């Protein structure tokens, strides 16, 4: 546990993934305690929260509100359990509330749609079935679902200070950050991470060009006066303009790379197999590799740099102007 400043604590909550932890936050003030993100629902995470409460000498009933940066299971998954334990209100953006319905409340439907999306883009049937199976297993780690309220406010009180609610779509359709202008702090969720490039993915039922959303969100973030960003994974970030530039450059290079790979026409699976050829991917990782590849290919199609056509049941991407230099 780390105290960022008076009344603001960074709590490491374990997750059963290579990243090992999600960092959730507690803002303690005279009007109560607010939690930012809850974690992944499994025993180790529950025990970590109980230990944190003991160390801070707070009771479950002291938690008044939980604000979720987005709907992904390592942030959202424990929120229903936490609501039952604390009685807290749980808020999430309207866009991600809709994603909760699609991904978790009706998760079997969404899992099948993801599998179908994979097959339409060249994923072998056996791998598509493994992807669906893995998605269905995640349901145990988001239940019980909380009673959600829409985060429609533009400001929230965290501790004794007002923070702006900043829409930052990209990593999820309704991702939200929280910005404190006087102290120049950003609670960043998964919008900006210090080493990892946040996954930007295209999902059934989601926004049609998430990479363009993300680029615009990064540019908006760079315009804020931020001395320190508090992400959900990795180290604190004290060089936001530099990190934003690195992320923008990464995606620009990835767009150029993928455009070069479809000169003769290829499926998204063929492109992903080439881009990630140096890695042995699990079905879980293949799901994100495919969704990220599709986000980049669709962005190129929106830019008019790729054509998308169908060959039977398969989507095929081809360079629109093969002799044009990528800008």
N, C-alpha and C positions, 0 to 999 in steps of 0.2 A: 504494500500500500504506500502511496506517495501523496503528500500534501502539496498541492500546486500553489495554493495561496490560502489565506484565511477562509475557512468554510468550504473549500473545494478539494475533494479527495479523488484520487485515481486508484481504482480497485482492480487488480488482476483477477479475472475469473477464468478458470481453465476451460478449454474446449478440446474435444478429442480429434484434433486436426493438427497438421504439421506446425501451424502458427502457435500452438500451445495455449495462448491466452487471448481473450478479448479484454480490453480495458474499458470498464464501465466507470461512471462518475457519480459521486454523491455531492450535492450542494446543500450545505447545512446552514440554515439561517434562523432568525427569530420567529419567522412565520411557518417553520416546518422544514422538512427535508424532501428534496427532489432527487430522483434517480434518473440518470441518462443511460438507457439501454440496460438489459437484464441478463443476457447471456443465453447459453445453450442448455436446454433442460436435460440434465443428467445429474447423478448423485454428487459428483465432485464439485460441480458448480453450486449446487445447493449448499453444500458444506462450506464452500469458500465464502458465500454470502453470510452464513451464520457466524463464521469466524470474524468476518469484517465488522458485523454488527457488534459482536462482543468487544473487539478492540476499540471501536469508536464509542462504546457504551450507549448504544441506541437500541430501541425496541422496534419490532416490526411495525407497530401502530404509528411510529413516528414518520414513516414514509407516506407522504400525502399524495404525490403525483409521480408517475413514471412517464417520461418522454422517450419515445423510440425514434432513433434516427432513420431506421428503415426496417423492412419486414424480413430480412434474411435470418435464418434460424439461430445463428450465433449471437444475434442482437435481440431478436423477438422471442426466441423459443421459451425462455424461462418466465416471460411476462405474465402468463396465466397463473402459473404456480406462485409467482411473487404477489400477484393481486389477491389470491386466496389467502396468502400468509399475512399480508400487510393491510389489505383493504384499500389500497391506493387506486386512484383513477389512472387509467392508461390511455395515453394519447399517441396517435400516429397520423401522418398525413393522409388526406383523402385518397390520393393515388395509391399509396401503399396499403391502405385499408382494403381497397379493391383487390390488390395483389394477395392480401391475406385470404380473402374469400376464394380466389382462384387457386392459389398454391397450397393452402392449408385446410380451409374449410371444405373445399371440393378438390382435394389434392390428387385423388385418383384420376380425375378428369384431366387436370393439368399435366400430370406425369405422362399420361397417354398422349396428350397433345405434343409434349416435348419429344417423346419417342417417335411420333409420326413426323414431326418437323425434322428430326434427324434422318429418318429414312428418305424423306423427300429431298434431302441434301446430300445423299450418298452414304450415310452411315450404314454399315452392314446390319442386317436384321438382328443377329445375335448380340451385337454390341448395343443396339437400340433397346433391346429387351433388358439388358443388364442396367442400362441407364434408368429405365423406368423402375426396375426393381429397387435400385438404390434410392431413387426419389421417394418411393413409397415408405422405405424404412425411416426416412427423416421425420415422418409424421409423429412418431413416438416422442420426439424431442422438441415438439412445439405444443404438445397438449398438456394440460387443458388450454383451450384458447381463451384469452381474456375478453372481457367486455370492453370494447374499444370506443374511444371518442375521437372525432376528427380534429386534427391539429390545424385549425383555421386561423388561429391568432398570429399576429405579426410580432408580438413580444411575449416572453414568458419570464416569470420570476424564478431565478435559480439562486438559492440562498437569499441574500438581502439585496440582490442586484437584478436589474432588468437586462435581459439578453434579447437580441433580435433573432427571429426565426428566419433563416436564410434558405430558400428553396435551392437545392443543388441536384437536379435530376441528372442521371447518367449511370451511376453504379446501381441505382434502382430508380424507378419512375418518380417516386415521391421522396427521395432522400432529402433529409433536412440537416443543416448545420445550425449552430447557435453561436452568435457573435456578441461579444461585450466590447463596445467601442472605447469606453474610458480606459479599460485595462488592456485593450488590444489583444483579446483572447478569442480563439475560435475552437469550439467543440466540433471536431471535424468528422466524427463517425468514420465511415470508410471512403469519404470523398477524396481525401489526400492522405497518403501514407508515406512514411519516411524512406523506405526501401522498395517495398512491394508496389507494383503498378495495380491499382484497383481494377478488378475485372469489370469490363463494360460489355454487356451481353444483350442479345436479342432473344426475347422469349415470346411464346404464343400469348396473345392478348395484351402485350406490353406496347410501349411507344415504338413507332416505326423506325426511328433513327436515333437510338440512344447514344451513339458516339458523338453526333453533332450536339445533342443535349449536354453531354459531358464537357466537350470543348468550350461551349458557352458558359457552363458553370465554372470551369477553371478560370476563364477570363474574368468572370464576375468576382471570383475569390481573389484573384491577383490585384483587383482594384481596391480591395479593403485594406485598411491599415492594421496589419496583424503582426504582433511581436512574437506570439507563440501559438502554435496549433496543437490541440490535444486530440490525437487520433485514437481510434479504437484498437489499432494493432501497431506494434513497433514503438519506436522512440518518439519523443516530442519533437516538433519541427519548428525551428527558429529562423528558417530561411524560405518563407513561402514563395516569394517571386522566383527564386532559383528552382525550387521544387516544381512549381507550376510549369516553368520552361522545360524542365526535364520530361515531365509527363506529356506535354504537348509535342515535344520532339519525338518521344517514343511512339506516339500514335501516328504522327506524320510518317515516320520511317516504316511502321507496320502497314500503313495504307499503301505506301510505295511498293513495299515487298509483295503484298498480296496482289496488287494490280499487275505486277510483273509476272506473277505465277499463273495468271489466267489468260495469257496472250492467245492461246489456242482453244480456250474454253474448258472449264473444269468445274467440278462440284465443290461445295464448301468443304466436304470431307477430304477431298484430294488436297485442297489448299491447306487445311489444318494439319493433315498428315505430313506435309512438307514443312510447314512452319515449326511444328513441334516434333520433328523427326528425331531429335537428339534426346527425347524424353520417353520413358516407359509410362504411359498414362493409364490410370485406373478408370473404370467407368465413370466415377464421380468427376475425375479430371477431364475426361473426354466430353462430358456434358458442358463444362465451362469452356473448353477449347473450341467446341463447335459453336456455342452461343457467342463467344467473343469473335470468332472468325466471321460469322454471319453479320455481326454488328459492323465490322469493318467493310465487308463486301457490300452490304446494303448502303452504307454511307457513300461508298464510291459510286453505287448506282444512282443515289440521289444527286450526286454531283455531276452525273452524266458521263462519268469516266468508264463505267462498266455497263454492259447490256445483260439483262437477265432473261433467259428463255427456258423453255421446257423441252426435254427429250424424254418422251414417255412420261414416267412418274417423277423424273429427276429435274431439279432446278440446275441450270447451267449458267455460269458467269463467264463473260468474255469481254475483253477490252473493247471499248467503244471506238477508240482511235488509237490503234496499235503503234502508230509512228509518233504520237504526241508525247512530248516530255512531261513527266509528272511534275506538277508545280506544288 
